[in-house]
């Protein structure tokens, strides 16, 4: 990862024709979309065609399927993410020709020049919090630019170039590149050990978030918004305060500046009172379940206040928030069985998801979890914690590992998670074949059950198959 000191921000207007390697990805496509809305010349490639590529072509991008050095004609700037391997033909050609090469985060930082930037960081909850913040600000009358690692359910968009002076961005910590931003407001939803293939230790993760706070502190009116309920975020926040950075906290803790009180997480939507410095601001009823979504909403609200927005309009935006795709997203209901899809791929996310799911069924049905581990390194590092979280479900299918950017590791499969789940052995199943999962699950489902397809890989494609199978 390029350090901030080594990578002065280049305004987007100076990038010329920009080529994205892996333009179909959630983060890359969003940046490309904003550039297209600003009238920039954009091209890119991806391994396979998709609806995202079709939409980018419709906006004016030149998009190729497959990677080839010949695609780089008349290109001024190449954009890559950490998922792009050094052997990629386009990256190799760009280096050989001396082309300007930017990391995805550098390209996003270029779009934030001259905007009040809001960077949403944290081990979990970034996408939902970024989405909630965007919608809350829209209800305040601002038209913010935004770049989200997911898609807003209401609009189907993951990015937009707004007319206002605010830019809300999901800040990915996985490779340290979130330290390339200098935001006016920086959110830290939580800080836990993750992406240890990059950081090595949990202590190194916390150190990166310390640096993130200092980046926020470079602005004279910068504000860090941190979760008081999360031990890691609270430690980072306290150290930042001691260094003179302005910090606001949120959570259920008595010490939080924005506090959740009288909360009810037992139903399909979280309900709570929001209190700031002893002042009761209002009762919030979210459409999304679980304590974790209530905390995300509190973070989003704190951002609106850091930007000086009206309380009533911000609260109205949170109540109107329709969700983000792949975040407890209802894919459909057939014969009394509801199928939800979620991106959870860390034990804390998985635990929060299944805890919320128990509130949704409220004792009237079962929770059937279909979990696909993501990355071999993460599966090894957190096999026990994944198994503990899955113990909250009534019945579990563990699929094989979705490799993503990693090469297979001998002896590492979804079985090492399934073997540790503390449920009756007849209720935990390791199914290695992707295509065998739906036929196995369908006969087991009963009215009032909910099915969760969980993970950052292609497990998301199972939901429609399950629904189709339930209709036949």
Buried (B, 14 or more C-beta within 10 A) or exposed (E): BBEBEEBEBBEBEEBEBBBBBBBBBBBBBBBBBBBBBEEBBBBBBBEEBBEBBEBBEEEEBBBBEEBEBEBBEEBEBBBBBBBBEEEBBBBBBBEEEEBBBBBBBBBBBBBBBEBBBBBBBBBBBBBBBBBBBBBBBBBBEBBBBBBBBBBBBEEEBBBBBBEBBBBBBBBBBBBBBBBBBBBBBBBBBBBBBBBBBBBEEBEBBBBBBBBBBBBBBEBEEBBBBBBBBBEBBBBBBBBBBEEEBBBBBBBBBEEBBBBBEEBEBBEBBBBBBBBBEEEEBBEBEBBBBBBBBBBBBBBBBBBBBBBEBEBEBBBBBBBBBEBBBBBBBBBBEBEEBBBBBBBBBBBBBBBBBBBBBBBBBEEEBBBBBBBBBBBBBBBBBBBEBBBBBBBBBBBBBBBBBBBEEBEEBEEBBBBBBBEBBEBEEEBBBBBEEBEEBBEEBBEBBEEBBBBBBBBBBEBBEBBBBBBEBBEE
